[in-house]
């Protein structure tokens, strides 16, 4: 596995990493879900459309 510009993962792979990292964050569950639903998923949806 490589990271960044030399990655074998595309944006969908990094989206998966970001969501799973947020699921493991040390903040309350409701806040984690809000960040995933209101920040991470919309940002990646917008990037994947472009």
Secondary structure, DSSP 8 states (H G I E B T S, - for coil): ---GGG-S--HHHHHHHHHHHHHTSSS-HHHHHHHIIIIIHHHHHHHHH-
